[in-house]
């Protein structure tokens, strides 16, 4: 079993996810850009039962973040949890995105991920 750990910049919030993610993606939507302060966000989705965390987490529109340092960490849904790949402790070199979302908002200087599914807006199906 693969166990990955991660957390916020100050260390007040910690989490683990078990086994392989269901999927890994890149999002270029306006919300992801605003929350990250970057041109896109890379995320991975695990089943909810594979996730646990410690520490106080604040939420804004379902997005979980550390109230002390402001690090954006995860979105917990009923059946899944979406983790910001950059918040994992070790560089996740084996977590390769298989799709991109909101490509209509991708910066012109960014190339599409070669051979990966492209969605103009949200993923379907």
C-alpha positions in Angstrom: 0.0 0.0 0.0 1.3 3.4 -0.9 0.8 6.0 1.8 1.5 9.7 0.9 1.6 12.5 3.4 1.3 16.2 3.1 0.4 19.4 4.8 0.5 23.1 5.0 3.5 25.5 5.0 3.5 26.0 8.7 2.8 22.3 9.6 -0.4 22.9 11.6 -2.4 20.8 9.2 -1.3 17.3 8.1 -2.9 14.7 6.0 -2.4 11.2 4.5 -3.8 9.5 1.4 -3.6 5.8 0.8 -3.1 3.8 -2.4 -3.1 5.3 -5.9 -5.4 8.2 -6.8 -8.5 7.7 -8.9 -7.2 10.4 -11.3 -4.8 13.3 -11.6 -5.5 16.5 -13.5 -4.6 20.1 -14.3 -7.1 22.9 -14.0 -6.9 26.3 -15.6 -10.2 27.7 -14.4 -10.5 31.2 -12.9 -11.2 29.9 -9.3 -8.1 27.6 -9.3 -6.0 30.4 -10.7 -7.2 32.9 -8.0 -6.8 30.4 -5.1 -3.3 29.3 -6.1 -2.0 32.6 -7.5 -0.7 30.6 -10.4 -1.6 29.9 -14.0 -3.0 26.5 -13.1 -3.4 23.9 -10.4 -2.4 20.3 -10.4 -4.6 18.0 -8.3 -5.2 14.3 -7.5 -8.5 12.7 -6.5 -8.7 9.8 -4.0 -11.7 8.0 -2.5 -12.8 9.7 0.7 -12.1 6.6 2.8 -8.4 6.8 1.7 -7.9 10.2 3.3 -7.4 11.5 6.9 -6.1 14.7 8.3 -5.2 16.4 11.6 -5.3 20.1 12.5 -7.9 22.9 12.1 -9.0 23.5 8.5 -11.1 26.4 7.4 -13.3 26.2 4.3 -14.3 28.6 1.6 -16.7 27.2 -1.1 -15.6 23.7 -0.2 -11.9 24.5 -0.5 -9.9 23.6 2.6 -7.0 25.7 3.8 -4.8 26.2 6.9 -6.2 29.2 8.9 -2.7 30.0 10.1 -0.5 30.1 7.0 -3.3 30.1 4.3 -2.0 27.0 2.4 -4.6 25.5 0.1 -4.7 21.8 0.7 -7.8 19.8 -0.3 -11.5 19.7 -1.1 -13.4 17.0 0.8 -16.5 15.8 -0.9 -18.9 13.0 0.2 -17.2 10.3 -1.8 -13.9 11.8 -2.8 -11.1 14.2 -1.7 -9.2 16.4 -4.1 -5.7 17.1 -3.0 -3.4 19.9 -4.3 -0.4 17.9 -5.5 2.0 20.7 -4.4 1.0 20.2 -0.8 2.4 16.6 -0.7 5.7 16.2 1.2 7.6 14.4 -1.5 7.8 15.4 -5.1 5.1 13.2 -6.7 7.0 12.3 -9.8 4.8 9.3 -10.3 1.6 11.3 -10.3 1.2 12.3 -13.9 -1.9 14.2 -15.0 -4.1 12.4 -17.5 -6.3 15.4 -18.4 -6.6 19.2 -18.4 -9.7 21.2 -17.4 -10.8 24.6 -18.5 -8.4 24.7 -21.4 -10.2 27.7 -22.8 -8.5 29.6 -20.0 -5.0 28.1 -20.5 -2.3 30.7 -20.9 -1.2 31.1 -24.5 2.4 30.4 -23.5 1.5 27.0 -22.0 1.4 24.1 -24.4 -1.3 21.4 -24.0 -0.2 18.3 -22.2 0.8 15.9 -25.0 -1.5 12.9 -25.4 -3.7 13.9 -22.5 -7.5 14.4 -22.5 -8.4 18.1 -23.0 -11.7 19.6 -21.7 -12.7 23.1 -22.7 -14.5 23.4 -19.4 -15.3 20.7 -16.8 -14.6 17.0 -17.2 -17.6 15.0 -18.5 -18.5 11.5 -17.5 
